[in-house]
Structure formats: structure tokens, C-alpha cells
Amino acid sequence: MKTITRSFVLGTSALALASCGADEIVSPGTGGDVIINNPPPTPTPTPTPTPTSSLVTPASGCPTISNPDQLTDSGTITGPTGEYRVCTLPARFTASSTLPYNQGILYRMNGRVDVGNDGGPAPDASDGSSDTNALLTIEPGVIVYASGASFLNVNRGSDIRAVGTQTRPIIFTSRDNVQGLNNANSSGQWGGVVLSGRAQVTDCIAPGAAPGSVNCERQVEGAAQPAVFGGSTNDDDSGDLAFVQIRYSGFVLSGDNELQSLTTGGTGRGTTFNNIMSYNSSDDGVEFFGGYVNVKRLIVVGAEDDSLDVDTGAKTNAQFVIVAQRAAGSDAIIESDSGNAFEESIPRQNLQISNATFIANSSVRDQAIRLRGGADLAIVNSVLVDRTGATPCLRFDGSNTLRAANAAQDEAGPPVFNSFVLDCATDFRSGGGGVTAAQVQANFEAGTNNNANFTNTLSMDFRNGANENGVAVFNPTSLSSFFEVPTNIGAVYPGNDTWINGWTCNSATVTFDPNVSACTSLPVYS
């Protein structure tokens, strides 16, 4: 039985109030021939000053934007951090527009908000549609909130540029978060953020469409009205997301379908993702459908389904990844593809990760990482720790997950594990399709510097200790030029331990930076 040491650091936040200290009492002195000191008169108490407040006050009005449909002044909303002017977004942006930062303004989505009209699967408008070419720019520090079935959808042929900074992230969150009504287990209070692109996808919605072709398109999961993605333009650009938090998402939009914090559909190589945090999604933390996703510094906390879900031919590279599951929810940390009639479609899904720290705390406890549907997978320079004591680390479904490389089938070969350490009571389990735990173990042991009997020395759940820093590093550039060569395994190690500061939020699940606010509160900038 392994001994697992865990440090719990609970993040909290409080409104700072200024007040005076206690009255000062001074003893009398003596001198000369005086031998008796009469007690001094009782001092008059100093009045306690009225506490000063750092509460936000509302802006006088909403800014003017370039879009034909303007922002709507919807009055004010009050919460623990103050009172804000509410500027409701138009239902659709058809012209490039900027949402400027103002401390006294919150932007609101009232239902689905589209950036542009759908320009179709091809940029040459051969299908009769045309690109809107609308660019929605969101300035650092902006907070956008929503409730119910509201979500943001960036259509094909338009872009988003939501680029915050390490000290002023952009936050997408819920109305309840603004009003201070949330607790550690709140989730599912609005839809999420969707980027729709023109890169290749599989599992086409049109009968007879060839997977990966311009005619292969898919509908955004959960959207009641058409929100379509896919095509054959793999260098497509849907915009840039950086230093972004997405909190309390996952509202059920239709039937049993719900969005996650961040959904990508057929995004191309031109789209950039850096410093993304998903917090308490009631569905997946992030889900990538087809296309190309290259992301550095990804954090997923408290997702109630899978933390990272990739599907329908997605080609994904991710480096510096932290996943911390919440005991009140959570299924797998990774679910890679689905077993269905389309699993041999091309492009074949391929998820490659370097420098992850995975903290499994699943309520389902089936497995931490599940690979199926013939998908390809590589995990290197990473740490997986199970806090439940009952969740197996690795599971493969289907013999096609273990087959040899075949370029004609876009098949990269069996899963790749190098410099990957596991601290689980059960490291391997059998999966569907006849894949045994012994086969999973043999595949894992075929890699270099792997250790399924590892004892973690992590602190704060994600910072390397001596054991993690003692593991030899695998060069991930052999997988893709996207990766940089790290000096240690894991997501946070000496020399790479400040990237989690400033732009994150803290919770009962995990604390990243004591100097930032709790996820249940809004940051207030001076």
C-alpha cells in the first residue's frame, strides 16, 4: 500500500474593510519624592471610523461599439464586490467590435450570441454563403456573464481575440457568480464558449459525405439552432484565446446535450490557445471536436464529466496541463474518442500531451484515462495521482488502440508513454473489446522512464517534489515541433513555477496563487 501525502490549501476571499486598532494604554512614570501615583483619568474613547469600502461603483453608461446593433444598458447588478453597469451584448456581431475594459461594467449575454454569420465550410463561398469577417476583441480584465441557455458562438469566417494578461485575465462566468451565490460545488449555470472552424472533422452529419472532406460538417453539441463546423481548410483561423477563465458552464441546451467551458469544432492551425482555465463545468472541462488544437498552459478544475475530451478526428497538442478533479463530480481525466461505426474514419484522432499533472478524484472511479475508438495517444513527462484509492489509472477499449502504425490509415501506432509516472492503487484495468489489463501494462512498460509504482511528493497537489524532479525527461519535440523541451516532468517545476500565478482563481479543490481571488468571487482591479 502506498503512502500518499497530500496538502490541502483552501482558497478563500473576503472583502477588505479598514478599521482602527485598540486604544493604547500608557503607564504613568515616577520621579522626585513622589511615592504615590494616582491613576490617570480614563481616556475618552476614540471613535471608531466608518469602514472605508473598495466596492466597485457602476459606470455611468455603456460604451459605443462598431457593431450596427449596440450594447444595451440593462441597469445595474449588485454582488459582494460592488455594483456594476450591465451592458448586454447584441445577439449577433456582424462588424468587428471591441469590448473595452471598465471596472464599473459587466458585459452580459442574454441567450446565444454569435460572432458573424456562418460562412459555410469553404472560404471561397462556393456554397453560396459568404464570410462576415467579424472580429470580436475583448480587452484584458473584461468580465462577461450569462445565465441559462446563453453561450458565445464564433462562426466560420469570423474570429475572436480574447487575450488577457497574467494580471488581468478575461473571465466568462455566471450571473450567480456575480451575485455571490455560488459555493464549491456550483456548476452548470450557463452554456460556454464555442469556436467553430473549417478544418477537417469526421462523423459527418450529411449522409454519404466523406470524412475529412469539405462536405463533412457537424452540428455543435447541445445547440438547439444550427451552429455548424467543419470543412477541409486545416490552416483556418478562428482567433486567439489567452489568459481566459471560463467558470460554472455546462447548462443543458437541448435534450441531454450540454456545452462545456470551451468547445472547439474544426478549428484550424491558425487558432491559438494559451493559458486557459476551465472551472466547475457540469459537463466536460474542454472538448475538442476535429480540427487542430495546440494549447499551452491549460488548467481544468472540477469538471463533472471528463476533464479533457477529444473526438471526431481532433489533432491536439497540449503542454503544461493541470487537471484537478472535484470529489463531488468528475468522470475521467481524459476520454479520447468514442467507439462507434465511424471510428475508422480519417483523419484519425491523435492527442499528444507533455508535462501534465493529473490529480484524479473521480466520483465515478472507472478509470482516470480512457482510450478507445482506434484513437492515437501520447503522454510524456507527466504525473498521474489517484486521490480516491480506487480509480485505475489507464484503460484501453478495442484492439485497434494497440495496432501498429500505418500511414495509409493515418494510424500513429500503439499509445506512446515516456517519462510518465503513475501513483494509483490500481494502475491498469481491462477495457472493452477484449483489451486486458496485462496488455495495457505491457504497452506502458514499452516506453522509457515510466514508473507504475511511483510515490508522489507533490505539494499543493500540483508542484513537483523531489521524486518528480528526479525523473529523466523525454524530448517531446520528437512528437511535434509545437512542444518545447522541459527541464523536468510535470506541469509545475523549479524554473517553471510562476505561470499559474495572477490569472487563475482559487477554490476548495485547489489553490494556485494566494494573491488572487476565489473562484466564487470576482477580481477587483485598482
N, C-alpha and C positions, 0 to 999 in steps of 0.2 A: 504494500500500500504506500503510495507516495504521500509525502507531507507537502501540502500546498500552503504557502504563506500568502496572505492577502491583506493589503492595506485598503481600508475604506476611507475615503475622504469625501465628505458630503459637502456639496456646494450649496451655499445659501446666499440670499441677498437681503438687504434691509435698506430702508430709506434713511439717509443720514440726517439727524437733527442736531443743531447746535444748542448747547445749554451751558450754564455756568457750573463751577465746581462748588464744593462745600465751603462754608465760612471758615476763615483762618483764625485760629485762637493763638494769642501770643502770651507767654507767661511774663509777669512783671519782674523787674530787677530789684536789687537792693543796693544800698550804699550808705556811707557815713555811719551815724549812730542809730539809724533806723533799724529796729529789731522786729517790728510787726508790719507786715504788708497787708493792707486792706485789699479785699478782692476788687478787681476792676469792675466798672459798671458793665452790665450786659450790653454788648454792642447791638446796635439796631440792625436787624437782618437786611441784607442786601436783596432787593427784589430780583426774582428770577426773570431774566429777559425772555420775551416771547421767542420761541424757537424760530430760527430762520428756515426757509424752505428752498430746496433745489428742484421743486416740481416744475415740469415743463408747462409753459403757457401757450395757448393756441396762437397760430399765425392769424393775421387779420383777414386773409383770403387765400384762394388757390392760385398758383401760377398759371400763366398763359402758355400753352404748348402749341406746336406747329400743326397738330392734327386737326382736321376740319371739325370733328366732334371734340369739344373741350372737356376738361375736367369739371366735375360737378361739385359745387360746395354743398356738402351734406351735413353741415353743422359741426358739432364737436363730439368727442368721445373722451370719457374720463376713466383713468385707471390709477394704480398705485404710483406711477411715475409722473402723473400730471394730466393735463387736459390738452387735447390736440385738435387742430382743424382737420376735418376729414375731407379729402379730395378724392371723389370716386372716379375711377378710370372709365373711359368710354368702352363700349362693348367691342370696338374694333379700332385698331390703329391702321390707317391707310396712308399715312405720311410719316416720315421719320420725325421722331419726337423724343424729348428728354424729360425725365422726371428728376427735377433738381432736389438736392438735399435742403431741408429746412427743419430745424429742431422742433418747431411747433406744428409740423404737418405729418400726417399719416396718409398714405395712399390706400384706397380700398378697391377691391374687386367685388362687384355686385353681379355674380354669375360668371359665365365663361367670358374671358377677354382674349380676343385674337389679335395677333400681330400680323397684319396683312391678310389678304385672301389667299386661299390655296392656289399656287401657281402650277399645279399638276406635276407629274413625275419627270418631265423633261424641261430643262431651262430654255429650250428653243421654242416653247409654246406650240409644239406640233399637235398637241391635243386640243388646240383652240383656246386654252387658258393663257393667262399672262401673269408675270410676276408683279407683285405690288412693290417690291424693293423697299419695304418699310423697315427702318431700323429703330428699335426701341432701346434707348440708352437710359440706364438707371445709375445715378451717381452714388458714390460711396456714402454710407450712413443712412440711405433711404430704407424705410420700413414699409412694406406692403402687407396689408392684412385682408383676410377674407373669411367667409363662413359658408357652411353648407356645400352646395354643388359648384361653387366657384373654382375656376382654375385658369391658369395662363397657358395659352397655346400659341407657339411661334410656328406659323405656317411655312410650307415650302415656298421659297422665293423671297422670304423676309428674314430678318436677323434680330437677335437681342445682344446687347452689350451691357451686361450686368457685372461690372468689375469694381468690387470694393477694394479696401485696403486692409492691411493687418490690424490697424487701429480702428477702422470704421467699415465693418462688413455690411453687406446688403442683407436684409432679413425679410424673408417671406414667412408669414405666420398667421395665426388665427385671431378672430375677434376676442375670444375668451382670454387669450394670452395678453392682449392689450388691456383688458379689464381686470387682470389679476385673478382670474377664476380657476386657473389650472393647477394641477398637482403633479406629482412624479409620474403618474400613470395616464395622464390625459393624452388623447390622440384622436385622429380621425375627424377633425373639426372643419376641414375644407379639402379641396381637391389636391392641387400640387402644381408643379411646373413641367410643361411638356415642350420638347423641341422636336419638330417634325422636319426630316430632311429627305434627300433624293438618292441616298446611297442604297446599295443592294440589300434586299431582305429575302426571306423565304416564307413559306406558309401563306401563299398569296390568297387574297380574298376572291379574285376573279377566277372562275373555273377555267382550267386549261392554260393559265398563264405560267410561263416558265420561271422557276425560281431564279432570282438574281437579274431578271430582265427588266426593261423599262416598264413592262406591263404588270410586274409583280408589285402590288401595293398591299398595305394593311391599314386597318382602322385602329386608332388609338384605343387601347383597352379602357373601358369604362365610360367613354364619351357617348352621350345619347345622340348627338348630332354629328354629322360627318367630320372627322378630323383624321385625314389620310396622310400616310407617309410611304416612302419607298420610291425606287427608280433604279437607275444604273449609273449615276454620277457619284463615284466614290470620293471625289475630292470636294464635294459640296460643303458649303459653309453656312451653318445655322447661327453662328455668332460666338460669343465668348462669355463664360461664367467663371468668376474668380472671387474668392473671399465672400462666399454666399452661404447663409444658413437657411434651411427650409425646415420649419417646425410644425408639428401637430397636423400633418397632412393625412390623406387617405380616405376622404369621405366617399361613401358608396354613390356613384354617379348613375348607374343603371344596373338593375338586376343584382347579380352577385359580383359585379365588377367595380373595382375601386382603383384610383390612381395611387401612386407612391409619391414620395417627396419630389424626386426627379425622374422623369420618364424621357428617354430618348427613343425616337423611331427613325431609323435610316439616316442618322446624322453622318456627315462625311468627315474626311480627314481635316478639312479646313476649320472645323469647330474645335474650340479649346475649352478644357475644363481644368481648373486648378483651385485647390483649397475650397472644397465643397463639404458642408456638414449637413447631414440629414438627422433630424431629431424626432423621435417618437412618432414615426409613421405607423398608421394602423394596418398598412399592407407592407410591401417591400420598402426597404430603405431607398434603394435606387434600382431601376430596372432598365436594361438596355435591350431594345428590340432591333436586331440587324444593324447594318451600317458599321461605322468605326467610332470608337470612343477611346481617347487617350487622356487619362486623368492622373494628375499627381496631387498628393495630399488630400485624400478622401477619408472622411470620418462618418461613420454610421453608428448612431446610438439609439437603442431602444426600439428598433423596428419590430413589429409584431408578427410579420411573416418572415420572409427571407431578407437578410441584410443586403445582399448583393445578388441580383437575379439577372442572368443574361440569357437571351433567347433568339430564335429565328435568324440565325446566321451572323450574330454580332461578332465583330473582331475587336477585342477590348484589351488594352494595356493599362495597368494601374500600378503605381509605385507610391510608397509611403501611405499605407492604408491602416486605419484603426477601426475595428468593429468591437463594440461593447454591447452585448445583449442585456435586456432587462428581464428579470425573472418573471415579471407579471405577464410577459408576452414572449414572442420570438419563436421562430421555427429554425431553419438552417441559417448558418452564416453565409454560405454560398449555395445557390442552386443554379446549375449550369445546364440549360436547355431542358426540353421536355421530350418524353417518349411518346411519339405519335406516328402517323402514317407518313409524315414529311421529314422524318429525321435524317434521311439520306440525301436531302436536298443540298445543293451548292449555291452560295458559299456555306461552308461548314463553320459552325461556331468555334471560336478559339479565344479563351480567356487566359491571359498571362499576367501574373502578379509577382512583384518583387517588393520585399520589405513591408510585410504586413504583420500586425499584431492583432490576433483574433482572440477575443475573450468570449467563450461560449457560456451562456447561462440560460439555455433554452427551456421553455416550459413543455415543449413537445418531446425533446430528447431523442428523436430518431437518429440524427446524425448532425455533425457540425458542417461538413462539406459533402454535397451530393452531386455526382457527375452522372449524366445519363444522355440518352438520345444520340449517341455517337459523337458528342461534342469533344473538343480538344481542350486540354488544360495544362498550364504550367504554373507552379508555385515555388518560388525560390526565396532564400534569405528571409524566412518568415517564422513566426511563432504562433502556435495554436494551443490555448489553455482552456480546459473544461472546468468550470466552477461548479457544475452540478454533481460531478462524480458519477454520472450515469449516462452521459451523451457520448456515443462513439465518435471518433474524430473523422474518419474517412469512409465513404460508401460509394461504390460504383454500381450502376444499373446497366445491364446489357453488354454482351460480349464485344459489341462494336466499339466500346470505350477503350478496349485494350488492343485493338488490331494495329498492324504495322502501318508505317507511313505509306501514302500513295498519293502522289501529286495529282493524278488524274481525278481522284475523288476529293481533292482538297483536304486530304487527311494528313495531319501532322504526326500521327503515331500515338503510342500509349501516353498516358499522362506523364508529365515531367516534374520531378521533385528533386531539388538540390538545396542543401543548407536549410532544410525545413525541419523544425523540431516540434514534437507533439508531447504535451503533458495532459494526458487523458487517462481515466481509469480503464477505458476500452479504446484502443487505438483504431481498430479496423472492424468492420461488420460486413456481412453478406448483403448483397443487393438483389434487385430483380433481374430476371433474365439469366440466372444461374451463375452470376459472378460471386465467388466465395470470398470470405474474409482473408483466406490464405493467398488468393490471387491479388487482392488489394495490397496486402502486406508485401508480397514479392515485388510488385510494381514500385512501391515506396522504397524498398531496400535496394532497388536497382540504381537509385540516384546516389549522389555523392554528399557526404557530410550530413546525412539525415539521421535523426535520432528519435525513435518512438518511445524511449524510456527517459525522456528529458525531465528534469526537475526545474521548474521556472524559478527565477529570482526577480521577477518583475516587481517594481514598486509603482504605486498609483495605478495599477492594472496595465499600464502601457509603457513605462520607462524600463529600458534594459537594466538588468543587474549583471553581476559577474558571469553567471552561466551563459547568458545570451551573448555577452560581448566576447566570450571565449570560443564561439562557433566560427569556423572558417567561412569566408564569404565566397559566393559563386558570382561570376561575372555575368550579369544579366544582359549585357549588350549582345551576347550570342543569340538571344531571343529576338531582340529588336533594338534598333538604334534609338528608340524612344527612351530607353532606360539609361540612367546614369549609374556608374559603379559606386556602390556604397562602401563605407569602411567597416560596417557591422551589419548583422542581420537585424530584423525588427524595424518598426516604424519610427521609434524614438530612441536615439543612442547618443553618446557623447559626440559633440560637434554637429549633431542634427536633432537638437532637443528644444529648440525655441519656435519651431514652425507651428506648434499648436497654440502659441500664445496670442492674445489680443483679439482674434477674430472668432473664437469659439464661445460657447456658453457652458455653464456647469449645471450638474443635476445630481440627484441621489445615486444615479448609475455610475457616473464618473466625473471627476473634476479635472479640468485641463489647465486652468490658469486661475489662481486665487484673485487676480486683479480684474476679472471680467464678471459680468452679471450672471445670475442664474438663468436657466432657460425659461423659467416661469415668469421672468421679468423682462422688461425692455431696457436696453442700454440707454443711458443719457449722456450725451457728449457736451463738454464745456464749450 
